[in-house]
Amino acid sequence: MDIKVKKISDFLWEIPKTSGMLVPGRIYADSVGIDALVMELKEKKHSGLTPALMQVANVATLPGIEKASLAMADIHPGYGFAIGGVAAFDMNYGVISVAGVGFDINCGVRVLTTPLDKKDVEPKKAQLAEMLFRDVPSGVGSTGEIKLSEHEIDELLINGSAFIIERGYGTKDDLEYTEEHGCVKGANPHAVSHRAKERQYRQVGTLGSGNHYLEVQWVEEIYDEKAATAFGLEKDQILIAIHCGSRALGHQIGTDYLKVLEEASRRYNIPIRDKELVCAPIKSAEGIRYLGAVNCGINSAFANRQVISHLARGVFARVFGISTSKIRLLYDVAHNTCKVETHNIDNVTKEVLVHRKGATRAFGPGRIEIPAKYRAVGQPLLVGGTMGTASYILCGTEKGMEETFGSTVHGAGRAMSRIASKKRWSGAEVIKSLEAKGILIRSGSRSGVAEEAPGAYKDVDKVVEIMHAAGINRKVARLRPLVCVKG
């Protein structure tokens, strides 16, 4: 496929429809970012992955796709779909794809606010770091304090966060400030293999490894006072950010259904430009089964972050002598999902299945899915940066609803592979350099720290500014890290 890119505006670029593409591809980027993507395409390689622009074009060939194949400003190559990719499909003619969800189903970010500010935490920062690392399980194969039977796993997959809260891990108020109230409908535990459930028996309430983290942050700057007030944010305030997903259960669901959807692609004669884009019609037996399994993964991840929230609240209560009730959930939102949503398309309101692969749901003002307290300003968008730079809280806009199905970036986006990062930095070097900047890292894996070196990522400030300048979101607050716990 010959891929050309044309400029629509300073921060929006388009791959026009060519042979086989049903819709154009659209990428949010500045000129520097698009030049890098074009160069990657010319070189035809990125750590063995298909170049991101080609992935955007490939997704545009899938049956039933609506409006455009989209990529947010943190775009980089992923499995089949570019990370930062968004695609919505007609419920009757469209498809569902493992690549459009990812293997860490409902990987997402949860942020809690505290009554503390930076000067309260600095003197006890080291103690806080040690206790969080001790009390919140992290790392490959980590296990938590909750051990569930297969029957209980099924209950968790159906009920999500509520299942955990009923067992004393948080309060019902937390549900109000979790996307989908911590539970999507349509979860089908019978669509999840015994192997996937078995891998989750002791992993509820664990961070895992890779780019997952628990981070203590402070509010460095506020850009939008109205939204910040609605969200309960103040300058210098201490926040707790949790980034993780469905752990081994989600990965096993993805692995299991790759084979199922590969067979479905052949059975239904779906043209596939990339073998990683295997898919099934949404309303086929295979599509219905996979969506039921994805919903289980979504609910499991919500429950996982709920338990970690409870553990973090306990640590803060012990270190600072504050009540856990003073640590409020700001919001919890996913960035690896596919969900049935209602959107306005060509002046027609219709249900579509929106795939967000490393892209955050970003609903604008007035949507009933947003907590009433936030509805006037738009949904909080939680964007993770790196452990050495910054993270952001944004809010959704009406333009974002119109152009991106209410979606935005999920983070800074990798600029360098994990292998290349380990060759360039050592974990000890990264930990030492960040400590010199006042950021304490606690991790059981020096190799994992090297993989997540801040220099391996794009500039999060530029990534966020692109989406802000394009009008897709509005900046609310910039957050800086003090403590980061990683696997």
Secondary structure in CASP SS format (residue, H / E / C, confidence):
PFRMAT SS
TARGET T0000
AUTHOR 0000-0000-0000
METHOD secondary structure of the structure
MODEL  1
M C 1.00
D C 1.00
I C 1.00
K C 1.00
V C 1.00
K E 1.00
K E 1.00
I E 1.00
S E 1.00
D C 1.00
F C 1.00
L E 1.00
W E 1.00
E E 1.00
I E 1.00
P C 1.00
K C 1.00
T C 1.00
S C 1.00
G C 1.00
M C 1.00
L C 1.00
V C 1.00
P C 1.00
G E 1.00
R E 1.00
I E 1.00
Y E 1.00
A C 1.00
D C 1.00
S H 1.00
V H 1.00
G H 1.00
I H 1.00
D H 1.00
A H 1.00
L H 1.00
V H 1.00
M H 1.00
E H 1.00
L H 1.00
K H 1.00
E H 1.00
K C 1.00
K C 1.00
H C 1.00
S C 1.00
G C 1.00
L C 1.00
T C 1.00
P C 1.00
A H 1.00
L H 1.00
M H 1.00
Q H 1.00
V H 1.00
A H 1.00
N H 1.00
V H 1.00
A C 1.00
T C 1.00
L C 1.00
P C 1.00
G C 1.00
I E 1.00
E C 1.00
K C 1.00
A C 1.00
S E 1.00
L E 1.00
A E 1.00
M E 1.00
A E 1.00
D E 1.00
I E 1.00
H E 1.00
P C 1.00
G C 1.00
Y C 1.00
G C 1.00
F C 1.00
A C 1.00
I E 1.00
G E 1.00
G E 1.00
V E 1.00
A E 1.00
A E 1.00
F E 1.00
D E 1.00
M C 1.00
N C 1.00
Y C 1.00
G C 1.00
V E 1.00
I E 1.00
S E 1.00
V C 1.00
A C 1.00
G C 1.00
V C 1.00
G C 1.00
F C 1.00
D C 1.00
I C 1.00
N C 1.00
C C 1.00
G E 1.00
V E 1.00
R E 1.00
V E 1.00
L E 1.00
T E 1.00
T E 1.00
P E 1.00
L E 1.00
D E 1.00
K H 1.00
K H 1.00
D H 1.00
V H 1.00
E H 1.00
P H 1.00
K H 1.00
K H 1.00
A H 1.00
Q H 1.00
L H 1.00
A H 1.00
E H 1.00
M H 1.00
L H 1.00
F H 1.00
R H 1.00
D H 1.00
V C 1.00
P C 1.00
S C 1.00
G C 1.00
V C 1.00
G C 1.00
S C 1.00
T C 1.00
G C 1.00
E C 1.00
I C 1.00
K C 1.00
L C 1.00
S C 1.00
E H 1.00
H H 1.00
E H 1.00
I H 1.00
D H 1.00
E H 1.00
L H 1.00
L H 1.00
I H 1.00
N H 1.00
G C 1.00
S H 1.00
A H 1.00
F H 1.00
I H 1.00
I H 1.00
E C 1.00
R C 1.00
G C 1.00
Y C 1.00
G C 1.00
T C 1.00
K C 1.00
D H 1.00
D H 1.00
L H 1.00
E H 1.00
Y C 1.00
T E 1.00
E H 1.00
E H 1.00
H H 1.00
G H 1.00
C C 1.00
V C 1.00
K C 1.00
G C 1.00
A C 1.00
N C 1.00
P H 1.00
H H 1.00
A H 1.00
V C 1.00
S C 1.00
H H 1.00
R H 1.00
A H 1.00
K H 1.00
E H 1.00
R C 1.00
Q C 1.00
Y C 1.00
R C 1.00
Q C 1.00
V C 1.00
G C 1.00
T C 1.00
L C 1.00
G C 1.00
S C 1.00
G C 1.00
N C 1.00
H C 1.00
Y E 1.00
L E 1.00
E E 1.00
V E 1.00
Q E 1.00
W E 1.00
V E 1.00
E E 1.00
E E 1.00
I E 1.00
Y C 1.00
D C 1.00
E H 1.00
K H 1.00
A H 1.00
A H 1.00
T H 1.00
A H 1.00
F H 1.00
G C 1.00
L C 1.00
E C 1.00
K C 1.00
D C 1.00
Q E 1.00
I E 1.00
L E 1.00
I E 1.00
A E 1.00
I E 1.00
H E 1.00
C E 1.00
G C 1.00
S C 1.00
R H 1.00
A H 1.00
L H 1.00
G H 1.00
H H 1.00
Q H 1.00
I H 1.00
G H 1.00
T H 1.00
D H 1.00
Y H 1.00
L H 1.00
K H 1.00
V H 1.00
L H 1.00
E H 1.00
E H 1.00
A H 1.00
S H 1.00
R H 1.00
R H 1.00
Y C 1.00
N C 1.00
I C 1.00
P C 1.00
I C 1.00
R C 1.00
D C 1.00
K H 1.00
E H 1.00
L H 1.00
V C 1.00
C E 1.00
A E 1.00
P E 1.00
I C 1.00
K C 1.00
S C 1.00
A H 1.00
E H 1.00
G H 1.00
I H 1.00
R H 1.00
Y H 1.00
L H 1.00
G H 1.00
A H 1.00
V H 1.00
N H 1.00
C H 1.00
G H 1.00
I H 1.00
N H 1.00
S H 1.00
A H 1.00
F H 1.00
A H 1.00
N H 1.00
R H 1.00
Q H 1.00
V H 1.00
I H 1.00
S H 1.00
H H 1.00
L H 1.00
A H 1.00
R H 1.00
G H 1.00
V H 1.00
F H 1.00
A H 1.00
R H 1.00
V H 1.00
F H 1.00
G C 1.00
I C 1.00
S C 1.00
T H 1.00
S H 1.00
K H 1.00
I C 1.00
R E 1.00
L E 1.00
L E 1.00
Y E 1.00
D E 1.00
V E 1.00
A E 1.00
H C 1.00
N E 1.00
T E 1.00
C E 1.00
K E 1.00
V E 1.00
E E 1.00
T E 1.00
H E 1.00
N E 1.00
I E 1.00
D C 1.00
N C 1.00
V E 1.00
T E 1.00
K E 1.00
E E 1.00
V E 1.00
L E 1.00
V E 1.00
H E 1.00
R E 1.00
K E 1.00
G C 1.00
A E 1.00
T E 1.00
R E 1.00
A C 1.00
F C 1.00
G C 1.00
P C 1.00
G C 1.00
R C 1.00
I C 1.00
E C 1.00
I C 1.00
P C 1.00
A H 1.00
K H 1.00
Y H 1.00
R C 1.00
A C 1.00
V C 1.00
G C 1.00
Q C 1.00
P E 1.00
L E 1.00
L E 1.00
V E 1.00
G E 1.00
G C 1.00
T C 1.00
M C 1.00
G C 1.00
T C 1.00
A C 1.00
S E 1.00
Y E 1.00
I E 1.00
L E 1.00
C E 1.00
G E 1.00
T C 1.00
E H 1.00
K H 1.00
G H 1.00
M H 1.00
E H 1.00
E H 1.00
T H 1.00
F C 1.00
G C 1.00
S E 1.00
T E 1.00
V E 1.00
H C 1.00
G E 1.00
A C 1.00
G C 1.00
R E 1.00
A C 1.00
M C 1.00
S C 1.00
R H 1.00
I H 1.00
A H 1.00
S H 1.00
K H 1.00
K H 1.00
R H 1.00
W C 1.00
S C 1.00
G H 1.00
A H 1.00
E H 1.00
V H 1.00
I H 1.00
K H 1.00
S H 1.00
L H 1.00
E H 1.00
A H 1.00
K C 1.00
G C 1.00
I C 1.00
L E 1.00
I E 1.00
R E 1.00
S E 1.00
G C 1.00
S C 1.00
R H 1.00
S H 1.00
G H 1.00
V H 1.00
A H 1.00
E H 1.00
E C 1.00
A C 1.00
P H 1.00
G H 1.00
A H 1.00
Y E 1.00
K C 1.00
D C 1.00
V H 1.00
D H 1.00
K H 1.00
V H 1.00
V H 1.00
E H 1.00
I H 1.00
M H 1.00
H H 1.00
A H 1.00
A C 1.00
G C 1.00
I C 1.00
N E 1.00
R E 1.00
K E 1.00
V E 1.00
A E 1.00
R E 1.00
L E 1.00
R E 1.00
P E 1.00
L E 1.00
V E 1.00
C E 1.00
V E 1.00
K E 1.00
G C 1.00
END
